[in-house]
Amino acid sequence: MPRSLASVRPCGAALVTSVVAVVILAAGLGPRSAASPAPTGGSGRSPAPTPVTKSGTLPDTILARVGSDREVSVRTFRQAWTEVHDPRHPDSLTPQSARRFLDLMIDKEVLGARAEGSKAPWPPHDSADLALYRDQLVMKAVLDSALRETARRRAAAGEPELHRMDLGVAARESSLAQIQPRFDGVLTARMALAWKALPVAPPESTISAQLRIRSQMPVVAAGDTTKVIARSMVGDYLVHELLAQWRRLDPWSRPRVETTEAIEELVNNGLFERLLRQQASERRLDQRPDIAALLARRHEYIAVSQLVTREVYAKIRPDSAALTRWYGTHRARYRTPDRATIGRWLLPDRASAGRFAATLLDNVKAESLMAQGRRGGANFLDVITAQDDSVLLKEAIRLGPGARAGEAHELRRGAPHGGERPHRLARRGRAALPHRPHAT
């Protein structure tokens, strides 16, 4: 049922005036699995398909329909194009490229319908992935709601605004006042001793040693794990729940716990999380349109991945001899340019660069610096090629694996710091990368 869509609005920076939409009825696909989340958008689908007009054509806002419940609208077309097109070429959308891109979106919907109509069971890791994603979306939504409500109450009471972290503490304290936790003092003190007995990583130890020490769990008697450490209006909190909560924490973000007050803080966090989960369940947040749309999109992505794995990859029988011949004929295609991974810092003067170089000469301190930067969201590492900086690349290769350069090298890019040139330091690390020359 082809028809011309002369009224399609600008998409990107180009006018699309001659896109032809083909309505594809996916024959033989069958209904979607009952276990699939209700489609709410995000993949070209709509909860209720737009009816066809009396003339048998689609409305101007619909470019294509696949089956009975999947549509590619002008809005989803624009959104998909903005996600994949190269921003350096804003005028790249021509009538011909728009038509090809529409064909791809139609193919995607056909493949999605085929995948979600499959009755093949999901592997456990894929089911766990979807469950974890749902939990993350729901918990974020209910926490944001609690923070907004706390901020609203504080504003109504004339109290000052708080940053997100402090606002979260205020929301937790307000919730705890409602659920009224009551602790078993003797058991709490015993747990404090168990947590206090956890070893402390020496500051001079390596990152791997610190991680191994921080990952250790407190030793708790088997008989204590089923005991109630706190009672509240949202139920009892058991010791094994406290242990599970501690195990889920990132070892690098685990606080040092040595007192009963610190144990009570951990339990309060667990009770607050339980309260949020109850609220999320009561509000059925996983059915909220925006969350349901994201879940449907993830569900389809996993289903398509499984379909391609079953129907394509699993049926490929590689011929090692043929692959070797192909590689020998097309070796240039697989050549990776020489590159190096370096640590890069800008310092105000040569004296500061010299002091910083002394820090890098200490392997433990250098590794700690890298790890602290990653935890704080600062990535000190940079990958360079000959095209980026041929001189520095040659120097890194000359140093070789395991070497460290602690002296400062002046950048030839002006002096933005009061006449003093910033300095760049390169340090060789020990992590091997899957390419030949590499230096950090």
Secondary structure as the mmCIF struct_conf table of DSSP 4:
data_model
#
loop_
_struct_conf.conf_type_id
_struct_conf.id
_struct_conf.beg_label_comp_id
_struct_conf.beg_label_asym_id
_struct_conf.beg_label_seq_id
_struct_conf.end_label_comp_id
_struct_conf.end_label_asym_id
_struct_conf.end_label_seq_id
STRN STRN1 ARG A 3 SER A 4
TURN_TY1_P TURN_TY1_P1 ALA A 6 SER A 7
HELX_LH_PP_P HELX_LH_PP_P1 VAL A 8 PRO A 10
STRN STRN2 CYS A 11 CYS A 11
TURN_TY1_P TURN_TY1_P2 GLY A 12 ALA A 13
STRN STRN3 ALA A 14 ALA A 14
STRN STRN4 VAL A 20 ALA A 21
STRN STRN5 ILE A 24 ILE A 24
TURN_TY1_P TURN_TY1_P3 ALA A 27 GLY A 28
HELX_LH_PP_P HELX_LH_PP_P2 PRO A 31 SER A 33
TURN_TY1_P TURN_TY1_P4 ALA A 34 ALA A 35
BEND BEND1 SER A 36 SER A 36
HELX_LH_PP_P HELX_LH_PP_P3 PRO A 37 PRO A 39
BEND BEND2 GLY A 41 GLY A 44
STRN STRN6 ARG A 45 ARG A 45
BEND BEND3 PRO A 47 ALA A 48
HELX_LH_PP_P HELX_LH_PP_P4 PRO A 49 THR A 53
TURN_TY1_P TURN_TY1_P5 LYS A 54 SER A 55
BEND BEND4 GLY A 56 GLY A 56
TURN_TY1_P TURN_TY1_P6 ASP A 60 THR A 61
STRN STRN7 ILE A 62 VAL A 66
TURN_TY1_P TURN_TY1_P7 GLY A 67 ASP A 69
STRN STRN8 ARG A 70 SER A 73
HELX_RH_AL_P HELX_RH_AL_P1 VAL A 74 VAL A 84
BEND BEND5 HIS A 85 HIS A 85
TURN_TY1_P TURN_TY1_P8 PRO A 87 ARG A 88
TURN_TY1_P TURN_TY1_P9 PRO A 90 ASP A 91
HELX_RH_AL_P HELX_RH_AL_P2 PRO A 95 GLU A 116
TURN_TY1_P TURN_TY1_P10 GLY A 117 GLY A 117
HELX_LH_PP_P HELX_LH_PP_P5 ALA A 120 PRO A 123
HELX_RH_AL_P HELX_RH_AL_P3 PRO A 124 ALA A 156
TURN_TY1_P TURN_TY1_P11 ALA A 157 GLY A 158
HELX_LH_PP_P HELX_LH_PP_P6 GLU A 159 GLU A 161
HELX_RH_AL_P HELX_RH_AL_P4 ARG A 164 ILE A 179
STRN STRN9 ARG A 182 PHE A 183
HELX_RH_AL_P HELX_RH_AL_P5 GLY A 185 LYS A 196
TURN_TY1_P TURN_TY1_P12 ALA A 197 ALA A 197
BEND BEND6 LEU A 198 LEU A 198
TURN_TY1_P TURN_TY1_P13 PRO A 203 GLU A 204
BEND BEND7 SER A 205 SER A 205
HELX_RH_AL_P HELX_RH_AL_P6 ILE A 207 ARG A 214
TURN_TY1_P TURN_TY1_P14 SER A 215 SER A 215
HELX_LH_PP_P HELX_LH_PP_P7 GLN A 216 PRO A 218
HELX_RH_3T_P HELX_RH_3T_P1 ALA A 222 ASP A 224
TURN_TY1_P TURN_TY1_P15 THR A 225 THR A 226
BEND BEND8 LYS A 227 LYS A 227
STRN STRN10 VAL A 228 ARG A 231
TURN_TY1_P TURN_TY1_P16 MET A 233 VAL A 234
STRN STRN11 TYR A 237 LEU A 238
HELX_RH_AL_P HELX_RH_AL_P7 VAL A 239 ARG A 248
BEND BEND9 LEU A 249 LEU A 249
HELX_RH_3T_P HELX_RH_3T_P2 PRO A 251 SER A 253
HELX_LH_PP_P HELX_LH_PP_P8 ARG A 254 ARG A 256
BEND BEND10 THR A 259 THR A 259
HELX_RH_AL_P HELX_RH_AL_P8 THR A 260 ARG A 283
TURN_TY1_P TURN_TY1_P17 ARG A 284 ARG A 284
HELX_RH_3T_P HELX_RH_3T_P3 LEU A 285 GLN A 287
BEND BEND11 ARG A 288 ARG A 288
HELX_RH_AL_P HELX_RH_AL_P9 PRO A 289 GLU A 311
TURN_TY1_P TURN_TY1_P18 VAL A 312 VAL A 312
HELX_RH_3T_P HELX_RH_3T_P4 TYR A 313 LYS A 315
HELX_RH_AL_P HELX_RH_AL_P10 SER A 320 THR A 329
TURN_TY1_P TURN_TY1_P19 HIS A 330 HIS A 330
HELX_RH_3T_P HELX_RH_3T_P5 ARG A 331 TYR A 334
HELX_LH_PP_P HELX_LH_PP_P9 ARG A 335 ASP A 338
STRN STRN12 ARG A 339 GLY A 343
STRN STRN13 LEU A 347 LEU A 347
BEND BEND12 PRO A 348 ASP A 349
HELX_RH_AL_P HELX_RH_AL_P11 ARG A 350 LEU A 361
BEND BEND13 ASP A 362 ASP A 362
HELX_RH_AL_P HELX_RH_AL_P12 ASN A 363 ARG A 375
TURN_TY1_P TURN_TY1_P20 GLY A 376 GLY A 377
STRN STRN14 LEU A 381 THR A 385
HELX_RH_AL_P HELX_RH_AL_P13 ALA A 386 LEU A 399
TURN_TY1_P TURN_TY1_P21 PRO A 401 GLY A 402
BEND BEND14 GLU A 407 GLU A 407
STRN STRN15 HIS A 409 GLU A 410
BEND BEND15 ARG A 412 ARG A 413
TURN_TY1_P TURN_TY1_P22 PRO A 416 PRO A 416
STRN STRN16 HIS A 417 HIS A 417
TURN_TY1_P TURN_TY1_P23 GLY A 418 GLY A 419
STRN STRN17 GLU A 420 GLU A 420
HELX_LH_PP_P HELX_LH_PP_P10 ARG A 421 PRO A 422
STRN STRN18 HIS A 423 ARG A 424
BEND BEND16 PRO A 434 PRO A 437
#
